[in-house]
Amino acid sequence: MQASDITPPMSAESARDTATHFDLRALRGDFLANPYPVYAALRENEPVKQMPDGSVFLTRYEDLVAVYRDAASFSSDKHVEFAPKYGAGSPLFEHHTTSLVFNDPPLHTRVRKLIMGALTRRAIADMEPGLITLVDSLLDHIESQGGGDLIEDFASAIPVEIIGNLLGVPHGDRGPLRDWSLAILGALEPAITPAQQKLGDSSVTEMLAYLKGLVAERRKQPGDPERDVLTRLIQGEVNGERLSEVELLQNCIFLLNAGHETTTNLIGNGLILLQEFPQARRSLLGDMGATVNDAAGLEAVLTLAVDEFLRFESSNQLGNRRVVKAGQVGGVDLPVGRLITLCIGAANRDPAQFDQPEVLNLRRTPNKHLAFGFGIHQCAGLSLARLEGRIAIGRFLQRFPDFKLSSPPTRGGRARFRGFLHAPFTTA
């Protein structure tokens, strides 16, 4: 299989034309398959791109960092943007305006402190044996079949179990989680159809109904708040305040979705990049072989690789802010109320920050990518995501170093979350 079967090239002329007329609400298929030439054209020619809807689109690393650093000037609150998009009072509106990622302090501070208290270094280390057992069981099944689907049979199965364990979701109840997650997060795309909105709304409603029962059970029979995130969210206080029932339920949905989709993409993207770039694969396998009897060395090798996968194909490509204090970014005046899209995918390939950014270098260091965000909104679960990526990709390669895609993978076809829906493969 050729690399072009995975990420088709785009001509310089097409990239310039798309960049000139760039509109997130009217994206073409060739952009969704490979947005990076367009991002490069924007970064070089219009790094603060004025969009047709009046917003601006940022593609330079230094500009994204400036916005991330200044939470007082650039708000993450989404009431203004999401009311016309979803309809005020709709299930999607209520969810996405209450969840951790789309809020400012003090709600953001309260929820984040409660979550971080259950995601300590010790707690994450304690998850590793169970994660290894889970990954090995998936690999056993794949081996018995001689292959499978990298996404359905492997990448998506891991974070659902990990986040399900964190929240104490019974195994028998985990079946709908992936479909709910895809529908709710899919509604965050720049433009959605009425059918997508309807599915997103119904998924929020169904998920809330399920979680109400789960929370009621946990109130009766609490878990260990040092390990069980749901118990911690129920019992925890910050400055004498507890989460309201609405805040609690909506942030449980957020945790299930955020911990699932992005980690699925990390694992799937990483393994497929190794098929796309054989030299990087040979290099990684060589480094893994050289450290096979050195646990710390192997962990270091795989951590570098995971961070490069995140930089090169960021699971989450776009972020958003609203100007609440007038100022400048990239030399452009931004008035109060101006909406901003932060292009993480473009910033992570900015040559001003990364040497040879279009090269997948699995030994890259330093690697200060923005795949986890930056500042007060940096991903609360980044250490857990790195652990999942390291164990999943590392053990997969140890078991199946010669795996091959058996047909071109199917991309998710989304601008915000970059990943695959299907990727059939054989183990040899």
C-alpha positions as CSV (number, residue, x, y, z in Angstrom):
1,M,0.0,0.0,0.0
2,Q,1.3,3.4,-1.0
3,A,1.4,6.4,1.5
4,S,-0.9,8.2,-0.9
5,D,-3.6,5.6,-0.2
6,I,-3.6,6.9,3.4
7,T,-3.0,10.6,3.0
8,P,-3.5,11.8,-0.6
9,P,-1.2,14.7,-1.7
10,M,-2.6,18.1,-2.5
11,S,-1.1,20.3,-5.2
12,A,0.3,23.7,-4.2
13,E,-2.2,25.4,-6.4
14,S,-5.1,23.7,-4.8
15,A,-3.8,24.4,-1.3
16,R,-3.4,28.1,-2.2
17,D,-6.9,28.3,-3.7
18,T,-8.5,26.6,-0.6
19,A,-6.5,28.9,1.7
20,T,-7.6,32.0,-0.2
21,H,-11.3,31.1,0.0
22,F,-11.0,29.3,3.4
23,D,-14.3,28.7,5.2
24,L,-14.7,26.1,8.0
25,R,-18.4,25.8,7.2
26,A,-17.7,24.7,3.6
27,L,-14.8,22.3,3.6
28,R,-13.9,20.1,0.6
29,G,-13.2,16.4,0.8
30,D,-9.6,16.8,-0.2
31,F,-9.0,19.2,2.7
32,L,-10.5,16.8,5.2
33,A,-8.2,14.0,3.8
34,N,-5.1,16.2,4.1
35,P,-5.5,19.7,5.6
36,Y,-1.8,20.3,6.2
37,P,-0.9,21.9,2.8
38,V,-3.8,24.4,3.3
39,Y,-2.6,25.1,6.9
40,A,0.9,25.7,5.6
41,A,-0.4,28.2,3.0
42,L,-2.4,30.0,5.6
43,R,0.5,30.1,8.1
44,E,2.8,31.6,5.4
45,N,0.4,34.1,3.8
46,E,-2.5,34.8,6.2
47,P,-1.6,33.6,9.7
48,V,-4.4,35.6,11.2
49,K,-7.1,34.7,8.6
50,Q,-10.2,36.8,8.4
51,M,-13.1,34.3,8.0
52,P,-16.4,34.8,6.1
53,D,-18.4,34.7,9.3
54,G,-16.3,37.5,10.9
55,S,-14.1,35.2,13.1
56,V,-10.3,34.8,12.7
57,F,-8.4,31.6,12.2
58,L,-4.9,31.3,13.8
59,T,-2.2,28.9,12.4
60,R,1.1,30.1,14.0
61,Y,2.5,28.4,17.1
62,E,3.4,31.6,18.8
63,D,0.0,33.1,18.3
64,L,-1.8,30.0,19.7
65,V,0.5,30.1,22.8
66,A,-0.2,33.8,23.3
67,V,-4.0,33.1,23.3
68,Y,-3.6,30.1,25.6
69,R,-1.5,32.1,28.0
70,D,-4.1,34.9,28.4
71,A,-7.2,33.3,29.7
72,A,-8.4,36.7,31.0
73,S,-8.6,38.2,27.5
74,F,-9.7,35.1,25.6
75,S,-12.7,33.2,27.0
76,S,-13.5,29.5,26.6
77,D,-17.2,30.1,27.5
78,K,-19.4,29.0,24.6
79,H,-22.8,30.4,25.4
80,V,-22.5,33.1,22.7
81,E,-21.4,30.8,20.0
82,F,-23.5,27.7,20.8
83,A,-26.9,29.4,21.3
84,P,-27.5,30.1,17.6
85,K,-25.8,26.8,16.6
86,Y,-27.7,24.4,18.7
87,G,-30.6,26.5,20.0
88,A,-30.6,27.8,23.6
89,G,-31.9,25.1,25.9
90,S,-31.3,22.2,23.6
91,P,-29.5,19.2,25.0
92,L,-26.3,19.9,23.0
93,F,-26.3,23.5,24.2
94,E,-26.8,22.6,27.8
95,H,-24.0,20.0,27.7
96,H,-21.4,21.9,25.7
97,T,-21.9,25.1,27.8
98,T,-21.5,23.2,31.1
99,S,-18.6,20.9,30.5
100,L,-15.1,21.6,31.7
101,V,-13.4,22.4,28.4
102,F,-15.9,25.1,27.4
103,N,-15.9,27.1,30.7
104,D,-13.9,29.8,32.5
105,P,-13.0,30.0,36.1
106,P,-14.5,29.6,38.7
107,L,-16.5,26.6,37.3
108,H,-13.5,25.4,35.3
109,T,-11.3,25.7,38.4
110,R,-13.7,23.7,40.6
111,V,-14.2,20.8,38.2
112,R,-10.6,20.6,37.1
113,K,-9.3,20.4,40.7
114,L,-11.7,17.6,41.5
115,I,-10.7,15.6,38.4
116,M,-7.0,16.2,38.9
117,G,-7.3,14.9,42.5
118,A,-8.3,11.5,41.1
119,L,-5.7,11.5,38.3
120,T,-2.6,11.6,40.5
121,R,0.7,10.1,39.4
122,R,0.1,7.2,41.8
123,A,-3.4,6.6,40.6
124,I,-2.3,6.5,37.0
125,A,0.5,4.2,37.8
126,D,-1.9,1.9,39.5
127,M,-3.9,1.6,36.3
128,E,-1.0,0.2,34.3
129,P,-1.3,-3.5,35.2
130,G,-5.0,-3.5,34.3
131,L,-4.3,-1.6,31.1
132,I,-1.7,-4.2,30.1
133,T,-4.1,-7.0,30.8
134,L,-6.8,-5.3,28.7
135,V,-4.4,-4.7,25.8
136,D,-3.1,-8.2,25.8
137,S,-6.6,-9.7,25.8
138,L,-7.4,-7.6,22.7
139,L,-4.2,-8.7,21.0
140,D,-4.9,-12.3,21.8
141,H,-8.2,-12.0,20.0
142,I,-6.6,-10.3,17.0
143,E,-3.9,-13.0,16.8
144,S,-6.6,-15.7,16.8
145,Q,-8.2,-14.0,13.9
146,G,-5.0,-13.2,12.0
147,G,-6.0,-9.5,11.9
148,G,-9.0,-7.3,12.3
149,D,-9.8,-3.6,12.3
150,L,-7.3,-1.3,14.1
151,I,-10.0,1.1,15.2
152,E,-13.0,-1.2,16.1
153,D,-11.0,-4.1,17.4
154,F,-8.2,-2.2,19.2
155,A,-7.9,1.6,19.4
156,S,-11.5,2.4,20.3
157,A,-11.8,-0.5,22.8
158,I,-9.1,0.7,25.1
159,P,-10.2,4.2,26.2
160,V,-13.8,3.1,26.6
161,E,-12.7,0.6,29.2
162,I,-10.2,2.9,31.0
163,I,-12.7,5.8,31.3
164,G,-15.5,3.3,32.1
165,N,-13.3,2.0,35.0
166,L,-12.5,5.6,36.2
167,L,-16.2,6.4,36.5
168,G,-17.2,2.9,37.6
169,V,-19.5,2.2,34.6
170,P,-20.5,-1.5,34.7
171,H,-19.0,-3.5,31.8
172,G,-22.4,-4.5,30.6
173,D,-23.4,-0.8,30.2
174,R,-20.5,0.3,28.1
175,G,-21.9,-0.7,24.7
176,P,-23.5,2.6,23.7
177,L,-20.7,4.8,24.9
178,R,-18.7,5.0,21.6
179,D,-21.8,5.9,19.5
180,W,-23.0,8.5,22.0
181,S,-19.5,10.0,22.1
182,L,-19.1,10.2,18.3
183,A,-22.5,11.9,18.0
184,I,-22.0,14.4,20.7
185,L,-18.4,15.3,19.7
186,G,-19.4,15.2,16.0
187,A,-21.8,18.1,16.7
188,L,-18.8,20.3,17.5
189,E,-17.8,20.3,13.8
190,P,-17.9,23.8,12.3
191,A,-21.0,22.9,10.2
192,I,-23.5,20.2,11.1
193,T,-26.7,18.9,9.4
194,P,-30.1,18.8,11.0
195,A,-29.7,15.0,11.2
196,Q,-26.4,15.4,13.1
197,Q,-28.0,17.8,15.5
198,K,-30.9,15.5,16.1
199,L,-28.6,12.6,16.8
200,G,-26.4,14.7,19.1
201,D,-29.3,15.9,21.1
202,S,-30.8,12.4,21.5
203,S,-27.3,11.1,22.5
204,V,-27.0,13.7,25.3
205,T,-30.5,12.9,26.5
206,E,-29.8,9.2,26.6
207,M,-26.5,9.6,28.2
208,L,-27.9,11.9,30.9
209,A,-30.7,9.4,31.7
210,Y,-28.1,6.6,32.1
211,L,-25.8,8.7,34.2
212,K,-28.6,9.9,36.6
213,G,-29.1,6.2,37.6
214,L,-25.3,5.7,37.9
215,V,-24.9,8.7,40.1
216,A,-27.8,7.7,42.3
217,E,-26.2,4.3,42.8
218,R,-22.8,5.8,43.6
219,R,-24.4,8.1,46.2
220,K,-25.8,5.0,48.0
221,Q,-22.5,3.1,47.6
222,P,-19.5,5.4,47.2
223,G,-16.2,4.2,45.8
224,D,-12.7,5.2,46.8
225,P,-12.5,9.0,46.0
226,E,-8.7,8.5,45.4
227,R,-9.5,6.2,42.5
228,D,-13.1,6.7,41.5
229,V,-13.6,9.9,39.7
230,L,-17.4,9.9,39.9
231,T,-17.2,9.5,43.7
232,R,-14.8,12.3,43.9
233,L,-17.0,14.6,41.8
234,I,-20.0,13.7,44.0
235,Q,-18.2,14.2,47.3
236,G,-15.5,16.7,46.5
237,E,-15.6,20.4,47.5
238,V,-13.5,23.3,46.3
239,N,-13.7,26.4,48.5
240,G,-16.7,24.9,50.3
241,E,-18.7,24.4,47.0
242,R,-19.8,21.2,45.5
243,L,-20.9,20.6,41.9
244,S,-24.6,21.0,41.2
245,E,-26.4,17.9,39.8
246,V,-26.4,19.5,36.3
247,E,-22.6,20.3,36.5
248,L,-21.9,16.8,37.8
249,L,-23.8,15.0,35.1
250,Q,-22.6,17.1,32.2
251,N,-19.0,16.8,33.2
252,C,-19.4,13.0,33.5
253,I,-20.4,13.1,29.8
254,F,-17.4,15.3,29.1
255,L,-15.0,12.9,30.7
256,L,-16.4,9.9,28.9
257,N,-16.2,11.7,25.6
258,A,-12.9,13.5,26.0
259,G,-11.1,10.5,27.3
260,H,-12.5,8.3,24.6
261,E,-12.3,10.0,21.2
262,T,-8.9,11.7,21.4
263,T,-7.2,8.6,22.8
264,T,-8.8,6.4,20.1
265,N,-7.4,8.8,17.5
266,L,-4.0,8.8,19.2
267,I,-3.6,5.0,19.0
268,G,-5.2,4.6,15.6
269,N,-3.3,7.5,14.0
270,G,0.0,6.3,15.5
271,L,-0.3,2.8,14.2
272,I,-1.4,4.0,10.7
273,L,1.4,6.5,10.5
274,L,3.8,3.6,11.0
275,Q,2.3,2.0,7.9
276,E,2.5,5.3,6.0
277,F,6.2,5.9,7.0
278,P,8.1,2.7,6.9
279,Q,11.4,4.3,7.8
280,A,10.0,5.7,11.0
281,R,8.6,2.2,11.7
282,R,11.9,0.5,11.2
283,S,13.6,3.1,13.4
284,L,11.0,2.7,16.2
285,L,11.2,-1.1,16.1
286,G,15.0,-0.9,16.3
287,D,14.9,1.4,19.3
288,M,12.4,-0.9,21.0
289,G,14.6,-3.9,20.3
290,A,17.6,-2.1,21.8
291,T,15.7,-1.4,25.0
292,V,13.7,-4.6,25.3
293,N,15.4,-5.5,28.6
294,D,15.4,-1.9,29.9
295,A,11.9,-1.0,31.1
296,A,12.8,2.7,31.7
297,G,14.6,2.9,28.3
298,L,11.6,1.3,26.5
299,E,9.2,3.7,28.2
300,A,11.4,6.7,27.1
301,V,11.5,5.4,23.5
302,L,7.7,5.0,23.4
303,T,6.9,8.3,25.1
304,L,8.9,10.2,22.5
305,A,7.1,8.3,19.8
306,V,3.6,9.0,21.3
307,D,4.4,12.7,21.5
308,E,5.5,12.8,17.9
309,F,2.3,11.0,16.8
310,L,0.4,13.6,18.7
311,R,2.3,16.5,17.1
312,F,2.2,15.1,13.6
313,E,-1.5,14.1,13.6
314,S,-3.1,15.9,16.5
315,S,-6.2,14.1,17.7
316,N,-7.9,17.4,18.3
317,Q,-7.1,19.8,15.5
318,L,-9.1,22.9,16.5
319,G,-9.9,25.0,19.5
320,N,-11.9,28.1,20.1
321,R,-11.9,31.3,22.1
322,R,-13.9,34.6,22.3
323,V,-12.2,37.9,22.9
324,V,-13.4,39.5,26.1
325,K,-10.6,42.1,26.4
326,A,-9.6,44.0,23.2
327,G,-6.0,43.5,22.1
328,Q,-3.7,42.2,19.4
329,V,-2.7,38.8,18.2
330,G,-0.1,38.4,15.5
331,G,-0.1,42.2,15.0
332,V,-3.9,42.2,14.2
333,D,-6.4,44.1,16.4
334,L,-9.1,41.9,17.9
335,P,-12.1,43.7,19.3
336,V,-14.3,42.4,22.2
337,G,-16.6,39.7,21.0
338,R,-14.4,38.5,18.1
339,L,-14.4,34.7,17.8
340,I,-11.1,32.9,17.3
341,T,-10.3,29.4,16.0
342,L,-7.0,28.0,17.2
343,C,-5.6,25.6,14.6
344,I,-3.6,23.1,16.7
345,G,-2.9,21.0,13.6
346,A,-1.2,23.9,11.9
347,A,0.7,25.1,14.9
348,N,2.1,21.7,15.5
349,R,3.7,21.8,12.0
350,D,5.1,25.4,12.3
351,P,8.7,25.5,11.1
352,A,9.3,28.4,13.4
353,Q,8.9,26.0,16.3
354,F,9.7,22.5,15.0
355,D,12.7,21.5,12.9
356,Q,11.6,19.7,9.7
357,P,8.0,19.7,10.9
358,E,6.7,17.6,7.9
359,V,9.0,14.8,8.9
360,L,7.7,12.1,11.3
361,N,10.7,12.0,13.7
362,L,10.0,9.5,16.5
363,R,13.1,10.6,18.4
364,R,12.1,14.3,18.3
365,T,13.2,16.2,21.4
366,P,12.3,18.7,22.6
367,N,8.7,18.4,21.4
368,K,6.6,21.1,22.9
369,H,3.5,20.3,20.8
370,L,0.1,21.7,21.6
371,A,-2.0,18.5,21.1
372,F,-2.9,18.7,24.8
373,G,-3.5,22.5,24.7
374,F,-1.6,24.9,27.0
375,G,-2.2,27.0,30.1
376,I,-5.1,26.5,32.4
377,H,-7.0,24.4,29.9
378,Q,-4.2,22.0,29.2
379,C,-5.7,18.5,29.1
380,A,-6.3,17.1,32.6
381,G,-5.8,13.6,31.4
382,L,-2.6,14.0,29.4
383,S,-0.6,11.6,31.6
384,L,-3.3,9.0,31.3
385,A,-3.5,9.4,27.5
386,R,0.3,9.0,27.2
387,L,0.2,5.9,29.3
388,E,-2.6,4.4,27.1
389,G,-0.8,5.3,23.9
390,R,2.5,3.9,25.1
391,I,1.1,0.6,26.3
392,A,-1.2,0.1,23.4
393,I,1.2,1.0,20.6
394,G,4.2,-0.6,22.3
395,R,2.6,-4.0,23.0
396,F,0.9,-4.1,19.6
397,L,4.3,-3.7,17.9
398,Q,5.9,-6.2,20.1
399,R,3.3,-8.7,19.1
400,F,2.7,-7.7,15.5
401,P,5.9,-6.0,14.2
402,D,5.0,-6.9,10.6
403,F,1.3,-5.9,10.6
404,K,-0.1,-4.5,7.3
405,L,-3.1,-2.6,6.4
406,S,-5.2,-4.8,4.0
407,S,-7.1,-2.0,2.4
408,P,-7.0,1.8,2.6
409,P,-8.3,3.1,6.0
410,T,-11.4,5.2,6.2
411,R,-11.0,8.6,7.8
412,G,-13.6,10.1,10.1
413,G,-14.1,13.0,7.6
414,R,-14.1,15.7,10.3
415,A,-12.1,18.9,10.7
416,R,-11.9,19.2,14.5
417,F,-11.2,15.5,15.5
418,R,-8.7,13.8,13.2
419,G,-8.8,10.1,13.1
420,F,-10.1,7.0,11.4
421,L,-13.3,5.0,11.5
422,H,-12.0,1.8,10.0
423,A,-8.5,0.4,9.2
424,P,-8.6,-3.3,8.3
425,F,-5.2,-5.1,8.8
426,T,-3.5,-8.4,8.9
427,T,-0.9,-9.4,11.5
428,A,1.7,-10.4,8.9
